[in-house]
């Protein structure tokens, strides 16, 4: 596979358990950091390279890359930190100089885990912080691009993430053309933004030529200039909060004449839609990435269930498919007009009551193993959270009205919740929650046989991610076929 094992690479970052590598690229730097690790009692794995040493360890959080110029400026050492979205050659790879990478020290099945606190002060380490929201709204006044839409101004000023950057570049170019900017001006404006988010110059110029090949309409109407609209994920959450969720079915006909029927429960459809809202919030974009693995983890379902729910949501017109990300081939989605029209407002009024969706995956009770289908299930979670957020005890009828399951489902779940001491009944009419500590929730999940189910699913997804990335790299190298 690797032509006599000449080129074997290891990918750093979250996909490899926050694997971090210090590349000491000279004998002096290698010897210095070897002594520093030993002096502090730290034992990272060590690889002998063509010019120095690589030090491998697992961090407690994903760290930021520190390229060689910045590293040398801070420490005056010829080294760099490789911590995310990169790779290095691993033993027994052969360097172009002929040197074979070998292990100088390796103890145990995995590199040791070293907390950031053990490295601060002598290594320029810092946790990687992904921007999940706009830091501040872009100013409209005194901005030469105030005639453009907020999304296109956002791209010009801050770029875009992989998977959306091509679409964002084309949209910004069309908006510039529609507002009277020449092709030459558009090149001056967008070339830096495109290169800054990883696009090649040739690809950027080709996109601009395509955008300027015909007349375009401005993305922002004149009467909308200067107006900041509610983000799509908030409008989707407003819609989802008031939507009556029901069992969903959808049949897909394939070109070869075969067909397949997909079906999910109302609770699953609601949970997966909430996961999509969370993904849209993370990307802060009209078009967001939503792989079945990410959705499955956020919605606490397996991959097949997540896929069925996404098929149904697309089929029923709640989501639009928008292609695939360039390298990872992850699915790209956007909320449809039907979802966004009800929340199309110029204010954020009402968005504070969308907690069940905007907090998907953040509430401490939402992702626990106790809500596995073999334990309390999603309907039990909805009932428990409904009671938890209510200022007063509720009757069974009140609960059914609020979360919309059948009366028999509410009755059955309340009995099971009461059996494990998670709810209590007041005068045999009204119900209220008994707030449990995480240890108590673990005991309930253990009694139901579901403790650790979520972690096992995440471990499987991590392995699948590693396989997918390896296949993608091999395809780029021309050593694997799509089959």
Secondary structure as GFF3:
##gff-version 3
##sequence-region A 1 483
A	DSSP	beta_strand	9	11	.	.	.	ID=ss1
A	DSSP	three_ten_helix	14	16	.	.	.	ID=ss2
A	DSSP	beta_strand	19	24	.	.	.	ID=ss3
A	DSSP	alpha_helix	27	39	.	.	.	ID=ss4
A	DSSP	beta_strand	45	48	.	.	.	ID=ss5
A	DSSP	beta_strand	53	59	.	.	.	ID=ss6
A	DSSP	alpha_helix	68	75	.	.	.	ID=ss7
A	DSSP	beta_strand	79	82	.	.	.	ID=ss8
A	DSSP	beta_strand	87	89	.	.	.	ID=ss9
A	DSSP	beta_strand	102	105	.	.	.	ID=ss10
A	DSSP	beta_strand	113	114	.	.	.	ID=ss11
A	DSSP	three_ten_helix	116	118	.	.	.	ID=ss12
A	DSSP	alpha_helix	150	158	.	.	.	ID=ss13
A	DSSP	alpha_helix	165	178	.	.	.	ID=ss14
A	DSSP	alpha_helix	183	196	.	.	.	ID=ss15
A	DSSP	alpha_helix	201	211	.	.	.	ID=ss16
A	DSSP	three_ten_helix	222	224	.	.	.	ID=ss17
A	DSSP	alpha_helix	232	242	.	.	.	ID=ss18
A	DSSP	beta_strand	248	253	.	.	.	ID=ss19
A	DSSP	beta_strand	259	264	.	.	.	ID=ss20
A	DSSP	alpha_helix	266	283	.	.	.	ID=ss21
A	DSSP	beta_strand	288	289	.	.	.	ID=ss22
A	DSSP	alpha_helix	292	299	.	.	.	ID=ss23
A	DSSP	alpha_helix	303	315	.	.	.	ID=ss24
A	DSSP	beta_strand	319	324	.	.	.	ID=ss25
A	DSSP	beta_strand	331	335	.	.	.	ID=ss26
A	DSSP	alpha_helix	337	341	.	.	.	ID=ss27
A	DSSP	three_ten_helix	351	353	.	.	.	ID=ss28
A	DSSP	alpha_helix	355	358	.	.	.	ID=ss29
A	DSSP	three_ten_helix	369	371	.	.	.	ID=ss30
A	DSSP	alpha_helix	377	389	.	.	.	ID=ss31
A	DSSP	beta_strand	394	395	.	.	.	ID=ss32
A	DSSP	alpha_helix	396	403	.	.	.	ID=ss33
A	DSSP	alpha_helix	407	419	.	.	.	ID=ss34
A	DSSP	beta_strand	423	426	.	.	.	ID=ss35
A	DSSP	beta_strand	430	433	.	.	.	ID=ss36
A	DSSP	alpha_helix	438	448	.	.	.	ID=ss37
A	DSSP	alpha_helix	453	476	.	.	.	ID=ss38
###
